[in-house]
Amino acid sequence: MSLSSTERNGDARERLLARLLDAFGEALPAPEVSLREIAARAETSHALLRYHFGSLPGVLAAMLKAQRSRDNEVLLEAARQGTFEDLVLAIWRTYTRPEQLSRVRGFFHVVGLAAYRPEDFREFIDSLDDLTKMLASLAEREGLDTEEALTLATVTVAAIRGLLLQEVLTPTAHSKDAVALILRMGKRASS
């Protein structure tokens, strides 16, 4: 059986993405780094990066999507065994670890670019509802109807992302207190 060129290109893209993830670990390349520098660190060519990802923002978006997907596998396990509150705290702890700072900054960088050119970031944008879906499922399991659960999850994820942005911009802010407030508001909404 022979593979089509689309399947081969998809496999090559996935292998290249795996090399990028291995080279950068939990971090993301800074937006001011060139494709050549990224390629050198991943021991590949910048031409391959451009072919498979289009640009530096394309590389960042693909890496973020893959990293977030790995995070979500761990968070999903927490969701299976825990409560809505447990998952909110797990999400917060996951993304506020010091080694996550470059990735959180990269997330907001890519989101900003996607706001201007959503057509170039469709795959990344489509992946942004994953945490909302997990939280909504838990809220339903805890007794909220589908619409209330989705609203609570949407507001919670928006608040977490806002607090993460605040952590990036003003790290001395009192975000942990704000997370506790989000959880209290969620409990009132579910009562």
C-alpha positions in Angstrom: 0.0 0.0 0.0 1.4 3.4 -0.9 0.7 6.6 0.9 -0.6 9.7 -0.9 1.5 12.8 -1.0 -1.0 14.4 1.5 -0.5 11.5 3.9 3.3 11.7 3.5 3.3 15.5 4.1 1.1 15.0 7.2 3.5 12.4 8.6 6.5 14.7 7.8 4.8 17.6 9.4 4.1 15.5 12.6 7.7 14.3 12.7 8.9 17.9 12.3 6.5 19.1 15.0 7.9 16.3 17.3 11.4 17.5 16.7 10.4 21.1 17.6 8.7 19.9 20.8 11.7 17.8 21.7 14.1 20.8 21.1 12.0 23.3 23.1 10.4 21.1 25.8 7.7 23.0 27.7 8.9 26.3 26.3 8.1 28.1 23.1 10.6 30.0 20.9 10.3 33.8 21.5 8.5 35.7 18.8 11.7 37.6 17.9 13.6 34.5 17.2 14.0 33.7 13.5 12.9 30.5 11.7 16.6 29.9 11.0 17.4 29.9 14.7 14.5 27.6 15.5 15.5 25.3 12.7 19.1 25.2 14.0 17.9 24.3 17.5 15.6 21.5 16.1 18.3 20.4 13.8 16.3 20.9 10.6 16.0 23.5 7.9 14.1 26.7 7.9 12.8 25.8 4.5 11.0 22.8 5.9 9.6 24.9 8.7 8.3 27.4 6.2 6.9 24.6 4.0 5.0 22.8 6.8 4.0 25.7 9.0 4.1 28.8 6.7 5.8 31.2 9.1 7.1 31.7 12.6 3.5 32.3 13.9 2.5 29.1 12.2 5.3 27.2 14.0 4.3 28.8 17.4 0.6 28.0 16.8 1.3 24.3 15.9 3.6 23.9 18.9 1.1 25.5 21.3 -1.7 23.3 20.0 0.4 20.2 20.5 1.6 21.3 24.0 -1.9 22.2 25.1 -3.1 18.8 23.8 -0.6 17.0 26.0 -1.6 19.2 29.0 -5.2 18.4 28.3 -4.6 14.7 28.5 -3.3 15.1 32.0 -6.1 17.6 32.9 -8.7 15.2 31.5 -7.5 12.5 33.9 -7.9 15.0 36.8 -11.4 15.8 35.5 -12.4 12.1 35.5 -11.4 11.7 39.1 -12.3 15.2 40.5 -14.7 18.0 40.7 -15.2 21.3 38.8 -13.2 23.0 41.4 -10.4 20.4 41.3 -10.1 20.9 37.5 -10.0 24.7 37.8 -7.2 24.5 40.3 -5.3 22.0 38.2 -5.6 24.3 35.2 -4.3 27.2 37.2 -1.4 25.2 38.7 -0.5 23.8 35.3 -0.2 27.2 33.6 1.3 29.2 36.4 4.4 27.0 36.9 7.5 29.1 36.2 8.6 26.8 33.4 5.3 27.7 31.6 5.9 31.4 31.4 7.3 31.4 27.9 4.5 29.3 26.7 1.8 31.5 28.3 3.4 34.5 26.8 3.5 32.7 23.4 -0.2 31.8 23.8 -1.1 35.5 24.1 1.2 36.4 21.3 -0.5 33.8 19.0 -4.0 34.8 20.2 -3.2 38.4 19.3 -2.1 37.4 15.8 -5.2 35.2 15.4 -7.4 38.1 16.3 -6.2 40.0 13.3 -6.0 37.0 10.9 -8.3 34.3 12.1 -8.2 32.5 8.7 -4.5 31.8 9.2 -5.0 30.3 12.6 -8.2 28.3 12.2 -6.8 25.0 13.6 -5.4 26.8 16.7 -8.6 28.8 17.2 -10.7 25.6 16.9 -8.6 24.0 19.7 -9.4 26.8 22.2 -12.7 25.3 23.5 -11.1 22.2 24.9 -10.9 23.3 28.5 -14.4 24.8 28.3 -15.8 21.5 27.2 -14.0 19.6 30.0 -15.3 22.1 32.6 -18.8 22.1 31.2 -18.9 18.3 31.4 -17.9 18.4 35.1 -20.4 21.1 35.8 -23.1 19.0 34.3 -22.0 16.0 36.2 -22.3 18.1 39.4 -26.0 19.0 38.6 -26.1 22.0 36.2 -28.1 21.8 33.1 -26.3 21.9 29.8 -26.7 25.6 29.1 -25.8 26.7 32.6 -22.8 24.3 32.7 -21.5 25.7 29.4 -22.0 29.3 30.5 -20.1 28.7 33.8 -17.3 26.9 32.0 -17.0 29.7 29.4 -16.8 32.4 32.0 -14.4 30.4 34.1 -12.0 29.8 31.2 -12.2 33.5 30.2 -11.4 34.5 33.8 -8.5 32.1 34.0 -7.1 33.4 30.8 -7.5 37.0 31.9 -5.8 36.2 35.2 -2.9 34.5 33.3 -2.5 37.6 31.2 -2.4 39.6 34.4 0.3 37.2 35.7 2.4 37.8 32.6 2.0 41.6 32.7 2.0 42.2 36.4 3.3 39.1 38.3 2.8 40.7 41.7 -1.0 40.8 41.3 -3.1 38.7 43.6 -4.4 36.2 41.1 -4.7 33.3 43.6 -7.3 35.3 45.5 -9.1 35.9 42.2 -9.1 32.2 41.4 -10.7 31.5 44.8 -13.3 34.2 44.0 -14.1 32.5 40.6 -14.7 29.3 42.4 -17.0 30.9 45.0 -19.0 32.6 42.1 -19.2 29.2 40.4 -20.6 27.6 43.5 -23.2 30.3 43.8 -24.2 29.8 40.2 -24.6 26.1 40.7 -26.7 26.5 43.9 
